[in-house]
Amino acid sequence: MRAKDKLRLGVIRMALSAIKQAGIDHNTEATDDNVTAVLTKMVKQRKESIKMFTDGGRDELAAKEAEEITTLAFFLPQPLNDAEINDLINNAIKDTGAASMADMGKVMAVLKPLMQGKADMGAVSGQVRAALN
């Protein structure tokens, strides 16, 4: 507020509101995992909005959404790099004894808590699929 950064202030207020609403909806306390899940969902929504705005020729709105992502990313854990993701995938496959695509659910169940908010789970799913094939 003191810096008079209205965009950042608006994003923080929006995030706090979403966190409180998620707590009310699910009747839970705001834990680190819950907050990370809410912030990750907000970033994902903004990425989808950027794609739609860019396709529609609304570059100014896409730029605003990109700035909001930057603000939200400040509060998320540091993203994992490719080597760390590959190590976690290989360890999860080894730990679960996965041998085929039928075991993908077991592997993803192990990976999701470890990677929530630190990696794009859609991309991780593709990497797990490739590793199991």
N, C-alpha and C positions, 0 to 999 in steps of 0.2 A: 504494500500500500504506500509505503514511504517513497519507493522508487517511482511511483506513478506509472507503473507498467500495467496498463489496463488489461491487455491480452492475457498476461500471465496470471493476474489476479482473477480474471474471469474463468480461466481454465482450472485454477486451484479450487475456486468455489464450486465449479461444476463437478470436479472430481470428488470433493467432500460430500456434495449432495448425492452423487451416485453411490458412494460408499455407505452413507447413512440409509439410502433407499434399499440397497442390497441387504443390509442388516435387518431392516424391517421386513422385507419380502421373505427372507429365509429364516427369520427369527434367530439370528446368530450374532455373536460379538464380532467386532472388526479385528480380526487377526491379520498377521502379515500375509498369510496365504490368501485370505479373502480379499484384502486390499490389492494385492498383486493381480489377482484374477480380474477384479473390476477394472483396474488401470489397463491391463492387457486387452480387455474387451473394448475399452474406449479407444485405444490405439488402433485396434483392428477396424473399428467402425470408421475412424477417420481415414484410414488407408483406403477403404472402400469408397468413401465420399470423395477423396482426391481423384480416384479413377473415374468416378461418374462426372465430377466437375470438369476434369480434363477432357473427357469425351464430349461433353456438352459445350466446350469452349469457354468455360467460366474459370479462367486461370487465376483471377484475384481471389475467388473463394477457395480454390485448390491451395493457393499459397497460405491462406489463413489456416486451413486445416493442417498444413505441413508445420506451421509454427506451433499449433496446438500439440502436435505429435512430439515436437522437440521439448516442449514444456513437460508433457506427461512422461517422456523417456527419462527425464532427470530424476523422477521418483521411482522408477523401475530398477530392478537389479541389473548389473552389468550383463550384457548378452554374452553367451558362450561362443567361442570361436569354433571353427570347423573341426579341429583336432579334438577338442573337448567333447563335442557332440558325438563324433565317431567313437571315442573311447567309451562314453556312456552307453551308446547303442550296443557296442560289442560286449560290454560287461553285462548289460541287461539280457542280451541273447544268451550269453553263457550261463547266467544265473538262473534263467527260466528254463533252460534246456530246449529252447525253441529250435525247431528244425524245418518248419514249413510255414506257409501263409496262414494256416489254421491257428498257429500260435501267436499271431500278430497282436491280438488283444492282450495277451499276457505281457508281452514286451512293452506295449504302450502303457499298460497299467503301472509298470515299474518306472517308466521314463517320465510320465506326466508330472508326478510330484517333484521330480528332480529338475525338470526343465521349465516348469510353469513360469512364464514371464521372462525367461532367459533365452528362449529360442522359439521360432515359429513352428508350432506343433504340426502344421500342415506339411512343411518341408521335412520335418523329422519323420513324419509318417511315410513320406516317399522314400527317405533313406532307409528306414526299417524294411519297407517293402522290397527295396533293391537288395538289401543284405540277406533277406530270407529267400530270395529267388535263386 
